[in-house]
């Protein structure tokens, strides 16, 4: 079963980026985070929403635009 929320370190591992980048995204307001007592947590749904909103690579966008 997937966790409902991730600590920043676990979110970084889950998407293959540095923990520092996760904190940067949080501080910029690009990635929502919540506080559970003293712990910073990122909801799995917020992480998925963030990833889905990222732009496609040029090749992926071109492939999507091409007729099948």
Backbone torsions as a table, in degrees:
resi	resn	phi	psi	omega
1	UNK	NA	132.5	178.5
2	UNK	-72.5	145.0	177.9
3	UNK	-67.7	152.0	176.5
4	UNK	-75.0	-26.9	-178.4
5	UNK	-149.0	157.8	-179.7
6	UNK	-122.0	146.6	164.5
7	UNK	-75.7	156.4	-177.2
8	UNK	-52.2	-40.5	179.7
9	UNK	-62.5	-42.2	-179.7
10	UNK	-70.2	-36.2	176.2
11	UNK	-63.6	-40.7	178.8
12	UNK	-61.7	-45.4	178.7
13	UNK	-63.2	-42.2	-176.9
14	UNK	-60.5	-34.7	-177.9
15	UNK	-109.9	3.2	173.2
16	UNK	75.5	36.7	176.7
17	UNK	-127.5	176.9	179.7
18	UNK	-80.6	155.3	175.1
19	UNK	-62.5	-35.3	178.5
20	UNK	-61.2	-39.2	178.6
21	UNK	-65.8	-38.7	177.4
22	UNK	-59.7	-46.7	179.2
23	UNK	-64.6	-35.9	177.1
24	UNK	-64.0	-45.1	179.1
25	UNK	-63.1	-37.9	177.3
26	UNK	-65.0	-45.7	-177.3
27	UNK	-67.0	-29.2	176.7
28	UNK	-78.1	-12.2	-177.4
29	UNK	84.5	6.8	-178.8
30	UNK	-78.1	-27.1	-179.4
31	UNK	-126.1	113.1	-179.7
32	UNK	-65.8	141.4	175.4
33	UNK	-137.6	156.9	-179.3
34	UNK	-127.9	162.8	176.4
35	UNK	-110.1	128.6	173.6
36	UNK	-116.2	98.7	-167.3
37	UNK	56.3	-116.1	-179.3
38	UNK	-96.3	-2.5	-173.5
39	UNK	-93.5	134.5	173.3
40	UNK	-83.6	128.9	178.0
41	UNK	-130.7	148.5	178.3
42	UNK	-121.1	120.6	178.7
43	UNK	-64.0	140.8	177.1
44	UNK	-55.3	-42.3	-179.2
45	UNK	-63.1	-36.2	177.2
46	UNK	-69.0	-36.2	178.0
47	UNK	-66.5	-43.3	178.2
48	UNK	-64.1	-44.4	178.8
49	UNK	-59.9	-43.5	177.7
50	UNK	-58.9	-48.5	-178.5
51	UNK	-64.1	-40.9	-179.5
52	UNK	-66.4	-24.2	-179.9
53	UNK	-84.1	-10.9	179.4
54	UNK	-66.0	148.0	179.1
55	UNK	-68.5	149.5	175.2
56	UNK	-71.6	154.1	171.4
57	UNK	-66.2	161.2	-178.9
58	UNK	-58.1	-43.3	-178.0
59	UNK	-67.9	-37.5	178.3
60	UNK	-67.9	-39.5	178.6
61	UNK	-65.9	-39.5	179.1
62	UNK	-65.5	-42.9	179.5
63	UNK	-64.1	-38.7	179.3
64	UNK	-67.3	-34.0	-177.5
65	UNK	-79.1	-22.1	-178.3
66	UNK	-73.6	139.7	176.1
67	UNK	-66.6	145.2	-178.3
68	UNK	-72.3	NA	NA
